[in-house]
Amino acid sequence: MACAFGSFAVALLLFCAVNAAAWAGGSGWWRAADFPHLSWTGWRIKKFLQFRGTPDIVLLGSSLMLVPVAGVDADFVGRRLEGADHYRSRYFEHALQARSRRSARTFDFSLPGEMPSDAYLITDFLLKGDKCPKVIVYGLGPRDFMDNLLPSPSSTDPFRNLARFGDVSPISARAMPGWLERINFELGKVFYLYGRKTDIMARADALAVKSLDGLVPEPAGGKKFSIDSRRSLLPLYLPEQLCRGEAYFRPTTTNERPQFFDNLNEYRSRYCHVKWDTFVSQLEFLSDTLELAKSRGVHVVLVAMPITDLNRSLIQDYAFNAYLRSIKAIASAQGATFVNLYASPAFSRADFGDTVHLHSGGGKKLLDLISEALCNDAECRISLSIPDNGYGQAAAGAVASRPAGEPVATAQDRPL
Amino acid sequence: MLFNSLQYLVFLPTVFLLFWIVPHKLRVPLLLVASYVFYMSWKPLYGLLIFGLTLGNFLLVPLIAKTATHKKLMLGLVVALNLITLGVFKYAYFTMDVVKQGLGLAGLNWHEPHLHIILPLGISFFVFEFIHYAVEVYRGKPTVKSFIDFALFASFFPTQIAGPIKRYMDFIPQLSIPAKFKWAYLDEGMQLILLGLSKKVLIADNLALVVQAGFSHPGNFSAADLWIITYAFAFQIFFDFAGYTDIARGSAMLFGYKVPINFNLPYIAANVSDFWHRWHISLSTWLRDYLFIPLGGSRGGKWFTSRNLFITMALGGLWHGAATHFLIWGVYQGVLLILHREYSQVLERLGIAQKLLASKIYHVVSVVFTFHLVCIGWVLFRADNLSIAGEMLSKLLVQAPVEFTHFSVQQLAILHIRDPIIFPALLIILPVLMVSHVVVNWLNGKKIYEHPPWALQVGMMVAMMCLLTIFSPDSSPRFIYFQF
């Protein structure tokens, strides 16, 4: 049998038919939480879905939040903590209870590289229904708005994993500003096999592993192959994957903390030539996150995280001022509490492990100041049912405020 | 723009549709514009380089035909223009490095200048096409009259980056045929493109993982592992380059144009000479026609022929890359060809050549032996430097015989690496790939293979589309031959 339109045209039609059939019948084949490979994001989402009950406070932010929060917990509990499993800020709960006499359950959703666009997806897709917290504490840094190394909001590991839990079409124009990304995204929506390729590949991979274990079993004895060996042999293979036993937070004391690490070169490339469109787009995501949280009755505390003067000096003044001014204005517009720890005199260079990340000692200060700010904030006290026992004075070192009327940076603010 | 990228998935159908919509006289200009868009999507400035060389050759080569007395001088000038351009962009760093090391041996310290030269994609290929044009005109063939045709010959996007190296007398006449659209163009073209993508994405890219691990850390693997990894590279480079060539040929076919083949089951070659008739055919025939024969070919005595073979292959090695290991790989190929020639002549003199060549066992042993000789060459080719090549070869050739005397399966590190699963899977995949050469050779010429039933063609294309859709990586590695 031949066809007037040629074999390719027929093959293309059949391919479309296969995809249409898969769309029609394949809706229940995959679960969003069955990640092909677990990264920091995957582990954290799994833990969140397994979390019994509702967390009172959810922490959001990038590694600026993750590193000190987990580091201080390792000091606090006095043992090393598995990075993949650690999700609860023990010290923060303790600090808050010590100040307020109320216990609160926390969930740390801060992730390496988390951008406001990722925080938006966490809030939109996960912090809802019986998992909706009372308060969100969101630690922000200038990198979250001006990272030159990031091709687009949708290119982060958190975004890719979180996008599995809902429809990102409404934000696709902002999340995928490049036409190729958009085409890629739309192809995934049209062709089932393309849209679900990671899941299908993972299933095929699992099948291959099962078959090969039978056909070519691993010999007993011999040199075992660890994840560290794999990282060394294949540094580009699944770089975002996180395996158990691969990342630990170890307890440290003042005397045995690792030496200050100069990561200025990395940040030089991040900050050079501020991409104003990215900056404004991430501000919009931040604003949307706060608006969404407000609509769900969640109070948000925005924390401008401390960074070293070394790191600050890499950012041009207009960009840094635009960052600080804008997040303050967004907090004000959305009724969130703004805690400016960048301006806090409590932190010095000695509190940092590198030019932006606080070490566990600095982390302890951070969580003390945040817990104090929460206790001082009327909205938080109401949300967390903390009695007003004379709080109301500004926390020592923390500058919590609710300013009004500050302008948000817009695309028109681009410097000439 | 990579063939295995989303950009190409948008670019190719757009050019294809426009090509068949516009009148015939606009097709070549359209393809020329498309080819420059394709080239300049990488570095716009280098569009000027290919344009400049095209213009230079178009204006100078006819002077070779016109002059009666200074033909050789004009040819020399044109070839020099092309080779100097290639030399500046491709060999400047290598030359400076060699000079620096030479001066260092003489006790002199030279601080070489920083030139910031980035190798233009495809330069080795289009420069060879220009030289071929100049030499053919020198030999009396006609010049190309249309600049647009000539410019498209040099920049034609399907073959622009990594060949096949075209011959202008085969390509240019196709441009003037006022072809009408046929479904057969689309069918043949897309079959080749899908086949090429499958070779690249499904086979070569997966093997690349193992090869990368083995060649970057040979110390972590046993000699047996390294032999397997070397086989893996042999198939990786074959499927990578053959995949690229299929996509190039398929893309050209969409416009009704034919470009030469590059491969003919190279790993069933029964000797090294046979291998070079099957591997990168457009390059090996170029080297034969424009280097080996001008050097004197095999018209002189034994030593003269050997010298020509040696020079041809050494320069052929250096053409692949400005690095010592490529030069040594070329030298190795030259030496193998010389030894093969000597060996064949010895067999002829002994009067046993015919008998041996007729023997099936001898043929199988020859194929296996040739494959291993080629694999040893691939180690020199793939290693990042001579130190790694030395470590690999020492394990493969010196340590392996010792290791094999007390071989146990536990020595195979690839069996202990279960993620990615391609490592243990090699023990199944490699034999299948080896057998596939034999099977395809057996199928060659059979009706079901040359003209498969329509339903089978459709079924194969649907299967390839599904597999490619699922297994297309977000960022597939570049084709290996793009670096040359």
HADDOCK unambig.tbl for C-alpha pairs under 7 A between the chains (distance, minus, plus):
assign (segid A and resid 1 and name CA) (segid B and resid 454 and name CA) 6.56 0.50 0.50
assign (segid A and resid 2 and name CA) (segid B and resid 454 and name CA) 6.07 0.50 0.50
assign (segid A and resid 5 and name CA) (segid B and resid 183 and name CA) 6.46 0.50 0.50
assign (segid A and resid 6 and name CA) (segid B and resid 183 and name CA) 5.31 0.50 0.50
assign (segid A and resid 6 and name CA) (segid B and resid 184 and name CA) 6.76 0.50 0.50
assign (segid A and resid 6 and name CA) (segid B and resid 187 and name CA) 6.29 0.50 0.50
assign (segid A and resid 7 and name CA) (segid B and resid 187 and name CA) 5.96 0.50 0.50
assign (segid A and resid 7 and name CA) (segid B and resid 454 and name CA) 6.77 0.50 0.50
assign (segid A and resid 7 and name CA) (segid B and resid 457 and name CA) 6.80 0.50 0.50
assign (segid A and resid 7 and name CA) (segid B and resid 458 and name CA) 5.49 0.50 0.50
assign (segid A and resid 8 and name CA) (segid B and resid 186 and name CA) 6.87 0.50 0.50
assign (segid A and resid 8 and name CA) (segid B and resid 187 and name CA) 5.12 0.50 0.50
assign (segid A and resid 8 and name CA) (segid B and resid 190 and name CA) 6.87 0.50 0.50
assign (segid A and resid 8 and name CA) (segid B and resid 458 and name CA) 6.72 0.50 0.50
assign (segid A and resid 10 and name CA) (segid B and resid 458 and name CA) 6.89 0.50 0.50
assign (segid A and resid 11 and name CA) (segid B and resid 458 and name CA) 5.09 0.50 0.50
assign (segid A and resid 11 and name CA) (segid B and resid 461 and name CA) 6.06 0.50 0.50
assign (segid A and resid 11 and name CA) (segid B and resid 462 and name CA) 5.31 0.50 0.50
assign (segid A and resid 14 and name CA) (segid B and resid 462 and name CA) 6.85 0.50 0.50
assign (segid A and resid 15 and name CA) (segid B and resid 462 and name CA) 5.66 0.50 0.50
assign (segid A and resid 193 and name CA) (segid B and resid 469 and name CA) 6.26 0.50 0.50
assign (segid A and resid 193 and name CA) (segid B and resid 470 and name CA) 5.79 0.50 0.50
assign (segid A and resid 194 and name CA) (segid B and resid 469 and name CA) 5.32 0.50 0.50
assign (segid A and resid 194 and name CA) (segid B and resid 470 and name CA) 5.70 0.50 0.50
assign (segid A and resid 197 and name CA) (segid B and resid 470 and name CA) 4.60 0.50 0.50
assign (segid A and resid 197 and name CA) (segid B and resid 471 and name CA) 6.96 0.50 0.50
assign (segid A and resid 200 and name CA) (segid B and resid 470 and name CA) 7.00 0.50 0.50
assign (segid A and resid 201 and name CA) (segid B and resid 470 and name CA) 6.65 0.50 0.50
assign (segid A and resid 201 and name CA) (segid B and resid 471 and name CA) 6.74 0.50 0.50
assign (segid A and resid 209 and name CA) (segid B and resid 421 and name CA) 6.45 0.50 0.50
assign (segid A and resid 212 and name CA) (segid B and resid 425 and name CA) 6.86 0.50 0.50
assign (segid A and resid 216 and name CA) (segid B and resid 424 and name CA) 6.67 0.50 0.50
assign (segid A and resid 218 and name CA) (segid B and resid 415 and name CA) 5.46 0.50 0.50
assign (segid A and resid 218 and name CA) (segid B and resid 416 and name CA) 5.65 0.50 0.50
assign (segid A and resid 219 and name CA) (segid B and resid 409 and name CA) 6.83 0.50 0.50
assign (segid A and resid 219 and name CA) (segid B and resid 410 and name CA) 5.71 0.50 0.50
assign (segid A and resid 221 and name CA) (segid B and resid 410 and name CA) 6.68 0.50 0.50
assign (segid A and resid 222 and name CA) (segid B and resid 410 and name CA) 5.12 0.50 0.50
assign (segid A and resid 222 and name CA) (segid B and resid 411 and name CA) 6.72 0.50 0.50
assign (segid A and resid 224 and name CA) (segid B and resid 416 and name CA) 6.24 0.50 0.50
assign (segid A and resid 225 and name CA) (segid B and resid 416 and name CA) 5.98 0.50 0.50
assign (segid A and resid 225 and name CA) (segid B and resid 417 and name CA) 5.88 0.50 0.50
assign (segid A and resid 233 and name CA) (segid B and resid 213 and name CA) 4.99 0.50 0.50
assign (segid A and resid 233 and name CA) (segid B and resid 217 and name CA) 6.69 0.50 0.50
assign (segid A and resid 234 and name CA) (segid B and resid 213 and name CA) 5.89 0.50 0.50
